């Protein structure tokens, strides 16, 4: 359920993360803020090379030195936060250490954690194995950042509509 639109953005490309972050307000979404302790915890679960150049603000930029295990570890970590209603994963498999198994590995974590995730992955034929692994696990994949952000906004709207049908207006001041 996405009630308030509180999201975390995880990217392996800083520029794509910034583009995504810039779109959030227009679609009624909010990037959550991480405490210094949370940033340090993320720092500690990355490989030694990536951790030194990664950014742990929101958007989280894991950089091109990322490994499959780094993405999986951060996804698992973020999935445990109640304050995060949805993770927007900007998965550009260009870094040399990302394998074609990354979709399956992410799917395994997300299906066990049950945190909503929406993914951006460029539509390139050679990435079909990654896309299929995510989609089989009911993790939606969009081929533009804007579509991914719009999808999260639509999930928020759907939650609101379902609550209206139940006359549950807990998000409004009375």
ChimeraX attribute file (.defattr): number of C-alpha atoms within 10 A of each C-alpha:
attribute: neighborCount
match mode: 1-to-1
recipient: residues
	/A:1	13
	/A:2	20
	/A:3	17
	/A:4	18
	/A:5	24
	/A:6	21
	/A:7	26
	/A:8	28
	/A:9	25
	/A:10	27
	/A:11	26
	/A:12	25
	/A:13	21
	/A:14	19
	/A:15	12
	/A:16	20
	/A:17	21
	/A:18	16
	/A:19	13
	/A:20	22
	/A:21	21
	/A:22	11
	/A:23	16
	/A:24	20
	/A:25	11
	/A:26	11
	/A:27	16
	/A:28	17
	/A:29	21
	/A:30	17
	/A:31	19
	/A:32	17
	/A:33	17
	/A:34	14
	/A:35	11
	/A:36	11
	/A:37	9
	/A:38	15
	/A:39	15
	/A:40	13
	/A:41	14
	/A:42	20
	/A:43	20
	/A:44	11
	/A:45	15
	/A:46	21
	/A:47	14
	/A:48	12
	/A:49	12
	/A:50	18
	/A:51	20
	/A:52	13
	/A:53	14
	/A:54	21
	/A:55	18
	/A:56	21
	/A:57	18
	/A:58	18
	/A:59	28
	/A:60	24
	/A:61	24
	/A:62	25
	/A:63	19
	/A:64	20
	/A:65	19
	/A:66	22
	/A:67	22
	/A:68	17
	/A:69	17
	/A:70	19
	/A:71	23
	/A:72	20
	/A:73	17
	/A:74	18
	/A:75	21
	/A:76	18
	/A:77	16
	/A:78	22
	/A:79	23
	/A:80	12
	/A:81	12
	/A:82	10
	/A:83	15
	/A:84	21
	/A:85	22
	/A:86	24
	/A:87	21
	/A:88	24
	/A:89	24
	/A:90	28
	/A:91	21
	/A:92	17
	/A:93	19
	/A:94	11
	/A:95	14
	/A:96	10
	/A:97	13
	/A:98	19
	/A:99	14
	/A:100	17
	/A:101	12
	/A:102	22
	/A:103	24
	/A:104	19
	/A:105	18
	/A:106	23
	/A:107	21
	/A:108	16
	/A:109	17
	/A:110	21
	/A:111	13
	/A:112	10
	/A:113	15
	/A:114	10
	/A:115	21
	/A:116	21
	/A:117	24
	/A:118	24
	/A:119	28
	/A:120	24
	/A:121	21
	/A:122	18
	/A:123	13
	/A:124	9
	/A:125	8
	/A:126	9
	/A:127	15
	/A:128	15
	/A:129	14
	/A:130	22
	/A:131	25
	/A:132	16
	/A:133	20
	/A:134	23
	/A:135	15
	/A:136	12
	/A:137	15
	/A:138	15
	/A:139	20
	/A:140	17
	/A:141	24
	/A:142	20
	/A:143	13
	/A:144	15
	/A:145	22
	/A:146	15
	/A:147	15
	/A:148	23
	/A:149	25
	/A:150	19
	/A:151	19
	/A:152	27
	/A:153	21
	/A:154	15
	/A:155	18
	/A:156	22
	/A:157	17
	/A:158	15
	/A:159	15
	/A:160	20
	/A:161	14
	/A:162	11
	/A:163	15
	/A:164	12
	/A:165	9
	/A:166	9
	/A:167	9
	/A:168	12
	/A:169	13
	/A:170	11
	/A:171	10
	/A:172	6
	/A:173	5
	/A:174	5
